Amino acid sequence: MTDIRQPPGSVTGGGRTWAIVLASCIGQFLVVLDVSVVNIGLPSMRDDLGLGGSAMQWVVNAYALTFAGFLLLGGRASDLFGRRNVYLLGLGLFTAASLVGGLAQNGGTLIAARAVQGVGAAALAPVTLSLLTSTFAEGPARTRAIAAWTAVGAAGGAAGGLIGGALTDYTSWRWVLLINVPIGLAVGAVVLGWLREPAGTRARPRLDLPGAVLVTAGVAGLAYGVSRSETDGWTSRSALLLMLGGLVTLAAFVAVEARSAQPLMPLRLFRIRSVAVGNVVMLVSMSGSFAMWYFLTLYMQNVLDYSAVRTGLSFLPHTAAIILGSQLAPRLMARFGSRTMAMAGGLLMAGGFLWQSAALTADGTFVTAVLGPALPMAAGAALMLTPLTDTATSGASAQDAGGVAGLINTSRQMGAVLGLSVLSAVAASGAAGEPGAGAAALADGYGRAFLTAGLVVTAATVLVPLLPRPRRAADGPHDEADTGRHPHPHEAPAPSATA
């Protein structure tokens, strides 16, 4: 069995490496799956519970806003209170809320359950990544673990449509939520049985409550303002006030963190070039790459008239390409370097988006409009996001692994929210935005969205060379001039892996 020497605060002792990777991957799968699986069941929820248009929107928004707002808090909490403890708390909230939502008899209960689900997911998402980054030393083993985490997360997004469609068509919409309960219980048993926190390595925690309140309100307000712009327009007073309020609150958060003795998000992390640049590139790239799932779903259902189940099955090539790309990424990174692979993956993905833009026609077929562009888009996404996640979480101490993981997950989520709002406006421009628009107009609008997404991904790729040169396994400690890192005076040395 592999013996991994852990840094203080990591999950170690009797916990086995396989249990850490399993818990990380399944937790990430649940979080990403729930973003998409519920969308398929919305019409059935509306008919069964008598939901109005605003209530249906809040079934989605309640989860998205609490998820985005609590990500940084969830990541830092894992550093302070232990990754195992926060994982179990997040999993417990997520599972219990799934049970309540699946049994809901009215819209209010369902929306409240979705909000609690988002809080649980916000605790789970960063801790699934920080479990890996705090367990494995920077190098090939950690890269392989992150590649598996990336592949499983992407598979969760692709599987959402298929699973949601099958459960809704053959059982009930309630099972898109209830399915989380047995999975949550099984994963909880693995975590309880195999993962242990090291004894006597953690000081008495003290949570930065002012910072927690400000960052949660700021991120949630900004995300809600951006999402409102999709329906109300970017110049609407409601959207502008929400976004402005979110930005002002986040500015207040930065001011509080600069003066806090134990900040929720230590500002010194942004002096690490891999963290700072990596999060910018992640935010920009996710602004474009999220279009692959959202607009293809709309195209297949609204233009090609696919059923929910057929739409989900049509995403299987995307899932296979992402899994294959994620498995190849560590080997290619070892040969060519992280920056080179992130750039190559970004260019491949951007090319796929441009191909997809041209392929979306009213008389498109699965082979020409879906399968062909799927391979470069999905494989490119895996080849870009795996080295990007690895780089953006490197250079920080193990004690800050949760905070860095929360930050990169926040960048991913905010990029997706921002991109969806902007690209939806692009897709709805012209005839595609008119009531009763025909298949040709809709396909043209979706094509414009993919063209814009391709340009955004290209812009993100241009930023990749600003990342620091990665440290090879044979190298010594990081060069501060290269990483921009200022070590913490009490920081423990990086862990190492031995067979």
KOLVOLUM-56931 format. One record per residue: x, y, z of N, C-alpha, C in turn. Coordinates in steps of 0.1 Angstrom, whole numbers, plus 5000, padded with zeros to 4 digits. Example, Ala and Ser with C-alpha at 12.3 -4.5 7.8 and 13.67 -1.06 7.14 Angstrom:
513249435078512349555078513249675078 512849785071513749895071512950005079 
END
This chain:
500849885000500050005000500950125000 500450234993501250354992501250425005 502450475009502650545021502850695018 502050785022502150925018502451005031 503551065032503851155043503051285041 502251315051501351425050501851555057 501351665052501651795059500651805070 500951895080499951915091498651955085 497551905091496251935088495651855076 496451765071495851685060495251555066 494551485058493851365062494951255060 495251185071496351085071496050975080 497150915086496950815095496450685088 495350625094494850505088494150525075 493850645071493150675059493950625047 493350545038494150495027494050595015 495050595007495050684995493850664986 493450534984492350514975491050574981 490950574994489750635000489650784998 490850844999490950994996490551024982 491050954972490750984958489350944956 488750834961487350804959486450904965 486750954977485851054984485951184976 487051224971487251344964486451334950 486651224943485951214930484451204931 483951124940482551114941481851234947 482551304956481951434961481851534950 482951544941482851634930481851594920 481651464918480651414908479251454913 478951444926477651484931477351634929 478451714932478251854932477951904917 478751854908478551894894477351834888 477051704891475851644886474551724890 474551774902473251834907473051974900 474052024894473952154887473052134874 473252014868472551994855471351894856 471351804866470351704866468951754869 468951864877467651914881466951994870 467752044861467152124850466252034841 466551914840465751824831464351804838 464351794851463051774858462251894861 462652014857461852134860460452134854 460252094842458852094837457952004846 458451884850457651794858457451854872 458451924877458251984890457152094889 457152164878456152274877454752214876 454552104869453252044868452751984881 453751914888453351844900453051934912 453952044913453852134925453152264922 452752284909452052404905452952534906 454252514902455152624903454952724892 455052854895455052964885456452984879 456453074870457753104863458853144873 458553234882459553284891459953174901 459053094905459352984914460352884907 460052854894460952764887462352824886 462452954884463753014883464453004897 463753014908464353004921464752864924 464152764918464652624921466052614916 466352684905467752684900468652784907 468152904909468953014915469252984930 468352924937468552904952469852824954 470052724945471252634946472452714941 472352784930473452844924474052954933 473153034939473553144947474253104960 473653004967474352964980475552884976 475652814965476852744961477952844959 477652944951478753044948479153124960 478153164968478453244980479253184991 479053054993479752985004480952905000 481452914987482552834983483852874991 484153004992485353054999485253015013 484153035019483952995034484152845035 483552765026483752615027485252575026 485952645017487352605015488152645027 487952765033488752805044488352725057 487052685058486652605069487352475070 487652415058488352285058489752305064 490452415062491752445067491652455082 490652515087490552545102489952435110 488952365104488252265112488552115108 489352105097489651965093488851925080 489551875071488951835058487851725060 488251625068487251515071485951575077 486051665087484951715093484051795084 484651885076483951965067483351885056 484051785051483451695041482251635046 482251575058481051515064479951605066 480251735070479251835072478551865059 479351895049478851925035478051815030 478551695031477851575026476551555033 476551575046475351555054474251655050 474651785049473751885044473151855030 474051825021473651795008472651675007 472951565014472151445014470751475021 470851535032469551565039468651665031 469251765025468451855017467951785004 468651684999468151614987466951534991 466951475003465851395008464651485010 464851605017463651695019463151745005 464051784996463651834983462851724975 463351604976462651494969461251464974 461051494987459751464993458851584994 459351704988458651824990457251824984 456351884991454951894987454552024982 455452124982455152254977456452324973 456252434965457452504960458352564970 457752614981458652674991459552574997 459152455000459952355006461052314996 460652294984461652264974462752364972 462352494972463352594970464252604982 463652594994464552595007465552485007 465052365002465952245002467052264992 466752334981467752354971468852454976 468352554984469352644990470252574999 469752485008470652415017471552315009 471052264998471852174990473052254985 472852384981473952464976474952494987 474552515000475452525011476352405013 475652285012476452165014477352145002 476952174990477852164978479052254979 478852374985479952474987480952424997 480552345006481552285015482252165009 481452085001482051974994483052004983 482652094975483452124963484952154966 485252254974486652284977487352174984 486652114994487352005002487651884993 486951854983487251744974488551774967 488851894963490151934957491251944967 490952004979492052024988492451894995 491551794995491951665000493151614991 493051634978494051584969495351664970 495251804970496351884970497151884983 496451854994497151845007497651705010 497251605002497751475004498951434995 498851474983499851444973500851554971 502151524971503151624969503051674954 503451794951503451844938504351754929 503751704919504451614910503451514903 503951414897503151324889501951264896 502151224909501051154916499851254918 500251374922499151474924498451514911 499251524900498651554887497651444883 498051314885497151214881495851214890 495951244903494851254911493951374906 494451484903493651604898493051564885 493751494876493151454863491951364866 492051274875490851194878489751274884 490051374892489051464898488351544887 489151594877488651674866487751584857 488151464854487451374845486051344852 486051304864484851264871483851384872 484451504875483551624875482951654862 483751644851483151664838482151554834 482451434838481451324836480151354843 480251414855479051444862478151544855 478851644849478151744841477451684829 478151594822477651534810476551434813 476751364825475751264828474451324834 474451454838473251514844472051504835 472251534822471151524813470651384811 471551294809471051154808470351094820 471051114831470451064844469151134847 469151264846467951344848466751304839 467051284826466051244816465551114819 466451014822465950874825465050874837 465550934848464750934861463451004859 463451114852462151184850461151114841 461651054830460850984821460350854826 461150774834460850644838460350624852 460650724861460250714874459450844878 460150944884459551064888460651174889 460251304888461251404890461851404904 461151344913461651334927462951264928 463151164919464351084920465551154915 465451274908466651344905467251404918 466551414928467051454941467251334950 466351244951466451134960467551034957 468051034944469150954940470450984948 470451114953471651154961471751094974 470651044980470550994993471350864995 471150754987471950634989473350664986 473650744976475050774972475750844984 475050944989475651015001475850935013 474950845016475150755027476350655025 476550605013477650515010478950585011 479050705005480250785006480550825020 479550865028479750895042480350775049 479950655046480450535053481950525050 482350545037483750535033484550635041 484050765042484850865048484950835063 483850795070483950765084484850645087 484950545078485650425080487150445077 487550525067488850525062489650655063 489050765065489750885066489850935080 491050975084491251025098492051155097 491751245107492551365109493651335118 494851385116495951355125495751425138 496051365149495851415162496951515166 496451625173497451715179498151805169 497651825156498351905147497552035144 496452055150495652175146495352265158 495752385157495452485167493952505168 493552565180492152595182491652695171 490652655163490352735152489552865156 489652965148488953085150488553145137 487253135134486653175121486553325120 486953375109486853525106485353545102 484453575112483053585109482753715101 483353835103483053945094483453915080 484553855078485053815065484053715058 483653615066482753515061481453575056 480853665064479553735060479753815048 480853895047481053985036481253915023 482153805023482453745011481253665006 480453605015479353525011478253615005 478053735011477053825006477553884993 478853914992479353984980479353894968 479853764969479853674958478453644954 477553614964476153584960475453694953 475653814958475053934952475553954938 476853944936477453954922476853854913 476853724918476353614909474853634906 474053684916472653704913472453824903 473253924905473154044896473454004881 474553914880474853874866473753784861 473153694869472153614864470853694861 470553794868469453884865469653954852 470853984849471054054836470653974824 470653844826470253754815468753774811 467953804821466553824818466153964818 466754054826466354194827467154284818 468354234813469254314805470354374813 471554394807472654444814472554594819 471654664813471454804817470254824827 469654714831468454724840468954764854 468154844861468454894874468754784884 467854674884467954574893469354494892 469654464879470954394877472154474881 472154604877473254694880473454714895 472354734902472354754917472954634924 472454514920472954394926474454374923 474854394911476354374908477154484915 476654604915477454714922477454674937 476354634943476354604957477354484960 477354384951478254274953479754314952 480054404943481454454942481854534954 480954624959481254704970481454614983 480654514984480754424995482054344995 482454304983483754234981484954324984 484754454981485854554984485954564999 484854565006484854575021485454445026 485254335020485854205024487354215023 487854265012489354285011489854375022 489154485025489654575035489654505049 488654425052488654355065489754245065 489954175054490954075054492354135056 492654255051493954315052494254345066 493254365075493454395089493254285099 492754175094492454065102493653985106 493753945119494853865124494753725118 493553665117493353535111492253545100 492753595088491753615078491153495072 489953505067489253395060490053365047 490453465040491253445028492453535029 493653475033494853545034495253615021 495453745021495753815009497053775003 497953725012499253685007499153574996 498053504996497953394986497953454972 497553584970497453644957498853694953 499853684962501253714958501853594951 501253474952501753354945501253364931 502153374922501753404908500953284902 501253164906500453054901498953064905 498753104917497353114923496653234916 497353354916496653474910496353454895 497353424887497153414873496253294870 496453184877495653064874494153084876 493853164886492453194888491853284878 492653384873492153464862491953384849 492853294846492753214834491553124836 491353064848490252974850488853044848 488753164854487553244853487253274838 488253314830487953354816487653224808 488353124810488152994802486752934805 486352944818485052884821483952974816 484153104814483153184808482853144794 483753084787483453024774483152884773 483852804781483652654780482352604785 481652674794480352634799479352624787 479552694776478652694765478452554759 479552474760479452344754478252264759 477952264772476852184777475552254775 475452384779474252454779473552474765 474352524756473752554743473552434734 474452334736474152214729472952144733 472652144746471352094751470152164745 470252294744469152374738469052334723 470152324717470152294702469552164699 469952064707469451924704467951914708 467451984718466051974722465152074714 465652194711464752294705464852294690 465952244684466152244670466052104664 466852014670466751874665465651794671 464951854680463751784687464051654693 465251654700465651534707464851524721 464651404725464051384739465151414749 464751414762465751434772466751324773 466251204772467051084772468051084760 467551104748468351104737469451224737 469051334743470051444745471151394754 470751334765471751284774472751184768 472151094760472950994753473851054743 473451164737474251234727475451304733 475551314746476651374753477751274757 477451144754478451044758479751054751 479751104738481151124732481951234739 481251334743481851444751482451384764 481751304770482151244783483451154780 483351074770484450984767485751064763 485551174756486651254751487351324763 486451374773487051434785487751334793 487251214795487951114803489251074797 489251054784490451024777491451134778 491051254775491951374776492551384790 491651364800492151374814493251274817 493051154812494051044814495351064807 495251134795496451164788497151284793 496451374799497051494804498251484812 498251394823499451384831500651344824 500551244814501651204807502151314797 501251384791501751484782502351604790 501751634802502351734810503751704814 504051574818505351534821506351544810 505851534798506751534786506951684781 505851754780505851884774505752004784 505251984796505152084806503652134807 503352184819501952224821501452344812 502352444811501952564803501652524789 502552444783502452404769501152324767 500852234776499652154775498352234777 498452334786497252424788496952504776 498052554769497852634757497352544746 497952424744497552334734496052294736 495652264748494352224751493352344748 493752464752492952584750492752604735 493752594727493652614712492752504706 492952384711492152274705490652294709 490352334721489052364725488452474718 489152584716488752704708488352664694 489252574688488952534674487652444674 487452364684486252294685485052384686 485152484693483952584694483652644681 484752684674484552754661483852654651 484352524651483752424643482252404647 481952404660480652384665479752494660 480252614660479552734656479052724641 479952674633479652654619478752534616 478752434625477952314623476552324627 476152424635474852434640473852484630 473152404623472152434613470852374617 469752424610468452374613468252224608 469052184598468952054593470151964597 470852004608471951934612471651784616 472651704616472551564621473451544633 473251434639474151404651475551394647 475951334636477251314632477951444628 477251534620477851654616477751764626 476651774634476451894642476851864657 476951734661477251704675478551624676 478651514670479751424672481151484667 481151544655482351594650483051694659 482351804662482951914671483151864685 482451754689482551714703483951674707 484651614698485951554701487051664704 487251764696488251864699487751954711 486451984712485952064723486251994736 485751874738485851804751487251764754 487951704745489351674747490151794750 489951904743490752024746490452074760 489152064764488852114777489552034788 489651904786490351824796491851854796 492451874784493851904783494252034788 493252134789493552264794493252274809 492052214813491652234827492452154837 492952034833493751954842495052024846 495952074836497152144840496852274847 495752344843495452474849495052454863 494252354867493852334881495052294889 495952214883497152164890498052284893 498252374883499052494885498452594895 497152614893496552724902496452684916 496652554920496652514933497952474939 499052514931500452484935501052604941 502152594948502852704954502352744968 501152704972500652744985500952634995 501052675008501352575018500152485020 500352365027499252275029498252335038 498652425047497652485056496652575049 497052615036496152705028495452625017 495552495017495052415006493552435004 492852445015491352465014491052595009 491752705013491452835008491752844994 492852794989493152794975492152714967 491652604972490652514965489352594964 488952664975487752744975487852854965 489052914963489253024954489052974940 489752864936489652814922488252774919 487552714929486152674926485252794924 485552904932484753024930484953084916 486253084912486553134898485853054888 485752914889485052834880483552874880 482952884892481552904892481153044887 481953144891481653284886481953294871 482953224866483153224852481953164844 481453054850480252994843479053084844 478753144855477653234857477753354847 478953414847479153534838479053494823 479653384820479653334806478253304801 477453234810476153194806475253324804 475453424812474653544810475053614797 476353634795476753704783476353624770 476653494770476453414758474953394756 474153394766472653384764472153514757 472753624761472353754754472753744739 473953694737474453684723473553584715 473153474721472353374714470953434711 470453524720469053574719469053694710 470153744705470153864697469553834683 468953934677468453914663467153834664 466953764653465653684651465553574661 466653524667466653414676465953464689 465853594692465253634704463753664703 463253654690461853694688460953574693 459753604698458853494702458453404691 458553274693458153184682459253174672 460453204675461553194665461653054660 461853044647461952914640463352844643 463452714638464652634640465852704635 465752764623466952824617467452944625 466453024630466853144638467553094651 466952994657467552944670468952884667 469052804657470352754654471452864651 470952964644471853074642472353144655 471353164664471653224677472653144685 472453014685473352924693474752924686 474752934673476052934666476853064670 476153174671476853294675477353284689 476653214698477053194711478353104711 478453004703479652924702480852994696 480553084686481553164681482153254691 481353324699481853414710482553334720 482053214724482753124734484153084729 484253054716485553024710486553134711 486053264709486953374711487353394725 486453374735486753384749487753284753 487653164749488553054752489953094746 489953144734491253194728491953294737 491153394742491653494750492253434763 491553334769492153264781493453194778 493553144766494753064762495953164760 495653284756496653384754497253424768 496453414778496953444792497853334798 497753214793498453104799499953124801 500653184791502153204793502453294805 501553364811501753444823501953354835 501553224834501653134845503153104848 503553074860504953054863505452924856 506752914854507352794849507152684859 506552564856506352464866507652404870 507652364883508752294889508752144885 509852094879509851954876510251874889 509951744888510151654899511551664905 512551684896513951674900514451814905 513551914903513952044907514052054923 514652164927514652194941513452274945 513552344956512352434960512052534949 510752574950510352684940511252804941 511452854929512152984928511153094930 511353174941510453284944510253384933 511353404925511253504914510353444903 510153314902509353244892507953234897 507753184909506353164914505753284920 506553384924505953504930505553464945 506053364950505553314963506353374974 505753414985506453454998506053355008 506953265012506653155021506253215035 505253145041504853175054505953135064 506253215074507353185083507253055090 506053005092505852885100505352765091 505552785078505052685069505852555069 505152445069505852315069506352285055 507352195053507852165040506752085033 506852085019505852005011505951865014 504851785014504851645016505551575005 505951455007506451364996505851234996 505851164985505251034984506250934982 506150824989507050714988506350584987 506850494980506250364978506450274990 
END
